[in-house]
Amino acid sequence: MLTLPNLLTLSRIFAIPLLAALLWWPQWPFGYGIAFVLYCLMGITDYFDGYLARANGAVSRLGIFLDPIADKIMVAAVILLLVRSGDIPGLHVVAALVILLREIAVSGLREFLAQLQVSVPVSRLAKWKTTLQLVSLGALILGGAVPHVAWVAGVGLVSLWGAAVLTAVTGWDYLRVGLKHMD
């Protein structure tokens, strides 16, 4: 159960409170800089936990369960903190809400379908959605570390909207599959 891939996933979960603490003070660019480095390390472990599990034949039920949870908790925590700090301002909060609401809905749908023993594999588009989410949030964190370089936050906001669009599309795909199994 405590394989290297699972330990990497658990390390991401345990790092989330530290990431949140670093993002708590929006007027502290150095803290945002450290948060950006930590966020990148968390992203790297996300890649390697899956790669190592598949490469070494160490895919486990615990890993299959924890990996998406770690991703969703990290994304939700970062979105909430960036909205709180104003790094996701005004109408851009709508894109953040689309992402949060889809993640909650798809998690509930997956739980429902699991009870019916229906598996919904992650699509390639959903992987792109996750990548774009992680890039957008990373750019927004980096934007807080270098507030004098405005285009960085701009890239984060534009890619946040791109992630929201992919989030809505993949959410609809999951919902269509789920509706086939509902009374």
N, C-alpha and C positions, 0 to 999 in steps of 0.2 A: 504493500500500500504506500509506503514512503519511498517511492522510486524518485529518481532525479527529476523527471518531468512533473510529478505531483508536488515535489518540494518547490520547484520553480513556480508552479501555479499558486501554491500556498504563500510563497514569498510576495507575490503580487498582492494578494489579499491583505497580508499583514503590513504591506507598505502603504496602503491606502490612507490610513490615519495620518501618517507622516506627510504624505502628499497633500492632504487636506490642511494640515497645520501650516505647511509652507505657503499655501494659497490663501490663507486666512487674512493676511494683510496685503491688500492690493497696492499700497503705496511703498512696498518693500521689494524693489526690483531684484535685489540679490536673492531674496527668498524665492521669487518666481524663477530665477535662473537655476537655483538648486532644484526646484520643483520640476523644471524642464528636463534636467539631467535625470532625475529620478523617474520621471514619466517615460523618457526614452529607454531607460534600463528596464522598466516594466514592459514596454512594448517589445523589447528584445527577448525578454524571458517568455513573453506570450508566443513569439515565433518559435523559440527553441524548445519549449515544453512539448508542443505538438510535433515538431520535427523529430526530437529525440524519442518520443513515445512511439511514433510510427517506425522510425529507422531501427530501433532496438526491439521492436515487437513488445513494447511495454505499455501499450494502450490499456488503460484500466477503467473500470466503471467509475471509480472516484475521480479520475482525470476528466472523463467525459462529462461528469456531473459538475465538477468545480470550474473547469476552464471557462465556459460561457458565463457562469456566475461571477467569476473574477472580472471578466471583461465588462459585464453590465454594471457591477458595483463601481468599478473605476470610472466608467463613462458617466454614470449618474452622479457620482460625487464631484467630478470635475465640472460637469455642467452646472450643478447647483451652486458650486462655489464661484464659478465664472459669472453666473447670472447675479449672484449676491454682490460681487465686487463691481459689477458694471462692465466687465470685459465682454459680456454678451449683452449688449444694450438694446433697449427699445423693441422694435419689431423683430429683431433677430431672436428674441425669446421664443417666438412662435416656432422657429426651426428647432430650437432646443427642446421645446415641448413635444413636437412631433417625434423626435428621437426618443425621449423618455417614455411617452405614451406607447409607442410601438414596442419598445423593449419590455414594458410591463405586460402588454396585451399578448405578445408572442410567448412570453414565459408562461403565462396562464394557459394559453392555447396548447403549448407543448405538454404542460402538466396534464391537462384534460385528455389529450391524445395518447399520452403514455398510459393512462388508465385503460384506454381501449386497445392498448398494445399496437398503436400506430406510430411509426417512426417518421419524422419529417427531417430528411437530411438537409444540411446547410447548403444552399445553392452558391454557385460561383458569384452571382450578383450580391448575395448577402455577405460574402467575404470582401467584395469591393466596398460594400457599404461600411463594414467594420473598419477597413483600411482608411477610407475617407473620413470617417468619424475620428479615428485616432490622429490622423494628420491635422484635421481642423482644430481639434482641442489642443494638440501640441503646438500649433502655430499661435493659438490664442494665449497659451501659457508663455511661449517665447515672446509674444508681443508685450506681455506684462513685464518681462525681464528687460526688454529693450524698448521702452515706451517712445523713445525719440526716433524709432524706425517704424513709422506708422503703417507702411505697407505690409508688415508682418501680420499685424492684427487684421488688416484687410483681407489678406489671403485666408486667414483663419475663418473670418465671417463668411466669405464667399464659399469656401469649401464646407462650412457648416450647412449652408443651404443646399449644396450638392448632396451632402450626406443625408439631409432631411428628405430630399426627393427620393434617393435610393432607399431610405428607410421606409417611406410610405409605399413604394413599389414592392419591396420585399415583404413588408407587413401584409399587403393585400394578397400576395402570393400564398403566404402561410394561411391567411384567413380563408382563402378559396379552398385549400386542401382541408382545413378544419371543418368548414361548412358541410362537406360531403359526408362527414362522420357524425353529424348532429341530427337529432330527431326532428 
